[in-house]
Amino acid sequence: MPEQDAATVSEGTGSEQERSERLTRQDWLDLALRTLVEDGIDRVKIQIMARQLDVARSSFYWHFESREDLHKAMLEDWLKKNTSPIIERAMRPAPDIIRAVINVFECWIDEALFNPGLDIAVRLWARRAPEVRRVVLEADQLRVDALRRMFLRHGYAEREALIRARVLYYTQIGHHTLEEIEAPEVRFSHGPAYLHIFTGLVPDEELCRDFFAKLDEIYFRPRRARG
């Protein structure tokens, strides 16, 4: 905790002090990210969040040195949540390129692996903050490069691997940016055609079954279970 804020921690008393002591760094970070998605970066303010958490403002400084320190943590959390899974799945061993692309598709259908709302919110933030824009551009490069290397491993030439990686990545980011332009059932029904366009190969019946089985397991079945 910064020295200049140490004395102010005594602001909280009783139940407020107890709540403050129970709060973790992740509690503040989760609220900041949720606020970013729902209301934008202008509402990610210490005073506002402290009021929402019903604690003294000084509680924040047990976990972060400043608002800028929080911003840095938010971007690190975004990178971990939305970039690492894409890279991991692009690097997974696969017997052919279509199955490799299906592995990556897990990120587009499972929000635990890729949170589209958070991605959009960070990109909106980046339009106003050059330092955030640099992080976003670096993340995009990491994601595309992982996909490029995936295509290279399956025998595509360098330039073709790069263009196919870009088409695959930009298409999915575009879908999220445009939000719900069609029902999920309609969009995902085009899956085999997308696999064909992305890879240049026509998926056989077994590959189509694998694709739709994964789609049902990750996307549709959990939604049916929730009612």
HUMOJO-V643759 format. One line per field, one symbol per residue. psi: psi as a letter, one per 20 degrees, with the letter a starting at -180 (. if undefined). A space follows every 10 residues. Layout:
BEGIN
psi = ???
END
This chain:
BEGIN
psi = pqhiihhiii gpqchghggg hhprghgggg gghgggghir hhimqggghh ghilrqhhhh ihhqhrhhhg gghghggggg higghggghh ipqqhrhghg hhghhhhiio iihoohghgg ghhgghhioh hhgggghhgg ggghhghghg hghkjqqggh ggghgggggh gghgghhibn iqqhhgghhj ghhghgghhj qopahghggg ghghggghgg ghhhhi.
END
